[in-house]
Amino acid sequence: KRVERDTIVGPTATRRTHLGSPLVDLSGRVVGVNVASHEGTLTYAVPTKTVLEVIKAIRVNASVTK
């Protein structure tokens, strides 16, 4: 896996039904949320830290600012 600008890219096959599901490491820790896949060979995920920042912004401001 590698991280590119708040995106985790991994060589895993993910079906459309798995998008929105957690991405876990080998220790079982949630490290992100699957958001996209490319030709069934690459998966793109948003890191957990980014997801938590967005949730906090929505709770505080009722919106998210880039």
Disulfide bonds with the S-S distance in Angstrom:
none
